[in-house]
Amino acid sequence: MAPTQQRTGDSRTASAKVLVEQDGPVLRIALNRPEKANAVDADMIMDLSHAFTRLSDDPDLRVAVIHGNGKHFTGGLDLASLAPRLAVGDASIIPEGGRDPWGLYREPATKPVVTAVHGRCFTAGLELVLNSETCIAADDTVFGQQEVTRGILALGGATIRLPHRVGWGNAMRYLLTGDQFDAQEAWRMGIVQEVVPAGQELGRALELAHRIAAQAPLAVQAILADARTVLAAHIEASGASLRNDVGPRLFATADVTEGIASLVERRPPVFKGI
């Protein structure tokens, strides 16, 4: 099933930059800013939070599938508008009492999430994958954790989850260079669990989600809670550090100003270490 440009689900979030559709016990969550490569802005974060809150609160929902409309899953954060706010832990983007889609600033989802990715899957998109239970990737997917190329750091927990998932050397290879890698490399490292022909990723993800949804829901949630316990303390410490120390110090530097300006101006950055 190919990604579509429009969904006709039972519910839309306020900005329509994220479309939500219930498919029995499965909640389909579609990133829907295709003209901007699904770049994640404040509206999209708020809409994702609403969707994750619905997933947690609705007893009829057991699993979520996240995918992207258009040519790409997501090109990553809309840095020009979001990076300074997120770096200092500006939780005003996430509605009061809402779930954090990345599980770093607020309590993570209590039910399993499957991601289906294609095209670009950069930064915030890769962090959604790392915060999900399993990922199906189209064979045309290109991944990247590219914050370092703008003088900043991952804002959604990749510095915790990527080393945990792929090992220290593999994680640092990409976190410290910003290099891109393909779906087969992501599969080799364990970031994705299946690589399928482009256009089949969403159908396969929905099939897997319905299989999970057919299991005993309390057992599924217990497995999820137990498996996440090992990461919980590290995530809490990282979130506090990002909000109170590391983020504010880094984002006050001239290199961050230069990195974001170079992105807006579409030119290579010139960093000076100040």
N, C-alpha and C positions, 0 to 999 in steps of 0.2 A: 504494500500500500504506500503510495508516494505521499510526501508531505503536501498538504493542500493550502491554498491561500485563504480559505474561509471555513469556519466551522459553524454548524447550526445547532449548538448545544442548548441545554436547558437553562444555562445561567451565564451571564457575562459579568466580568468585573468592571469597575467604573471607567477605566480608560480604554478598554478593549485592546490594550497592548498585551494582555494575556487572556486567552479564551479558555473557558472551563466547560467541560461536557461530562455528564455522568453516563457511564456505560455499564449498567448493572452495578456491581460492587467496585468497579474501577472508575477512578476520576481521571479524566484526560485533561492535561494542562498544556496548552499550546502557547509558546512564545510567539507573539504576533506583531512584530515590528519589522516585516520583511524588507521594507524599503531602506532600513538602516541596519541590515544584517542582524536584526534582532538584538541590537546593542541595548544593554540593560541600563535603563534610567530610573529615576525615582518612582515614576508611575508604575513601571514594571515590577520593581521591588515591592511596592505596596500591594499590587495585584497578586503577585506570587505569595505574599504573606497571607492574604485573604484565602487563596486557594489551599495553602497548607493548613490554615486554621480550619477550613471546612473539612479537609481530609481527617484531621484529628477529632473533630467534634461530631461528625455525622456517623452514627452507628451503622448505617447501611453501606458505608464506604470502607473498603479493606485495603486497597492498594491504589497508588497513583502512577500514572505514566506521564512523563514530561517529554515533550518533543518541540520542534520548531517549525513554523510555517515559512515557506519560501525556500531560498537556495541554501540557507545556513541554519544550524542550530542556534548559535549566537557568536558574534564577533567579540563578545566580552562586555566589560563595563563601558558606559558612556563616561569616560574618565574626566572630560572637561567639566562636567557638572557634578560628579559624584565622589571622586577620589578624596578631596579634602574633607568632606563630611564623614565618610565612612572611616577614614583613618583616625579620627578623634572619637569614634564611637557614637556618632550622631544617630541615636535610635529613633529620632522623630520620623524617619523615613518609613519605619515599620509601625503599623497601627498599634495603639496601646492594647496589650493583651494578645497581639497577633503572633504567629509563629515566624521564626527566622528561617527562610528557605535554605540557608547555609549552615544552620545549627551552631553558629559560633557566638552570636550575641544573645540569643534567646534559646529556649528549650527546642530541641530538634523534633522532627516529625515522629509520631509514635507508631506510625504504620509504614509498611515498606513502600519504597519508591523505585521505579524502574525508569531509566532514561533511554531514549532513542535518539541518536545523534547522527548528523550528516553535515557535509560542508565544513564550515569553520566551527570549531568548538574550542574557543579561547577563554582564558582567565576565568571569569565568573561562570562560564559554561562548563569548563573542566571542573570547577569547584562544585557545581551541582552534581556532576557525575561522581565525584569523589565522595559526596555526601549521600549518594543513593546506594541502594543495596546491590544493584546489578545494572549493567549497561549493554545495550545492543548498538553497534556502530555500523553505519554504511561503509562500504569499502572506499568511498571517496572522502571520508572524514579526515580533516587535518586538525591536530591538537596543538595547543600552545599555552604555556603559563608565562606571559611575556611582560609582567610588571617591571622586571628589572631593566628592561629596555627603555623604560620611562622614569627610572630612578626611584621606583616605589617598591612595595612588597605586596604579596598576595593578601587580599582582604577577606577571603572567605574560608580560611583554614587550610589552604593547600600546603603551607609550611609544616602542618601537623600530618595531614592525611596522605600527602604524596609520599613522604619517606616511609610512613607506616605501610602503605600499599605496595610500593615498588622497591623499597630498600634505599638506603642513604645515597649510594653512588648514582643510581638511576635518577633519583629525585633531584639531586644537586646538579646533575648533568643538564637538566632542563630548567630548573629554577634559576640557576646562576648565569645561563646564557640567553634564555628566552627563545631558544631554538624551537622550531616546529617539528612535529613527528606525525607519522601516518597511523592509520587504524591498525595495521599489522604490528607496528611497534607498541602501540597501546595494548594490544592483545597479548603480546609477548611479556609485557611488564605486569599484566593483570589489572590494568585500568578498565578494560572492557572484557566482557565474557564471551561475546560472539561478534564476528564480523560477517556481514551479509551483503549481497549485491545492493547497490543504491536503489532506494525505493521500497525495499522490503523491511527496513528497520522498524518502522512503526507497527506494522502488522505482527512482526515477530515479538516485539515488546508487549503488545496487547495480549498476544497468546500466552506469553509467560506470566503476565500480570493476572490473567484470569485463572491460570493454574495455581498461583500463590493464593488468590482469593478463595479458591475452593478448599483450602486447608483450614484446620481449626483456628479461628481468629485469635483466641487467647493464647494458644501455643505460639503462633507466629509473632505476636507482640512480645511474649516472654523471651523468645529467642533473640529478637531484635534488642530488647532492653539489656539482656545479659551480654550479648556480643559487643554492645556499645559501651559497656561499663569501663573497659580497659582504656578507652579514649577519653572518657568524660573529664577526668582530672586535667589532662593535657589541654583539652579544648577550653576548659574554664580558665586555666592559667594563661593560655595564648590570647584569649579574648580580653582578659584584664590587661595584659601587657600591651596589646595593640591599642586599646582605648586610652590607657593612662601613661604610657611611657614610649614604647617603640614608635608607634604611629605619629604622635604629636612631634617628637624630635625629628623624625625623618621628613615629615611633610612641611617642616619649617625651613628646609634647606633650599638653596638656590637651584640645586640639581633637579628637585621635583618641579619647580616652576619651569625650568628649561625642558624637562621631559614632557610635561603636559603641553607646553607651548609648541614643541616640535611636532607633537601629534596633531594638534589643531592646524599647524602650518604645513603639514605633510613634508617634513624634512628630517634628516638625521639629527639626533640630539648631540650636543657638545657638553659633556659633563666635566666638571672641575673639582668634584669632591668637596664642595662647600655648601 
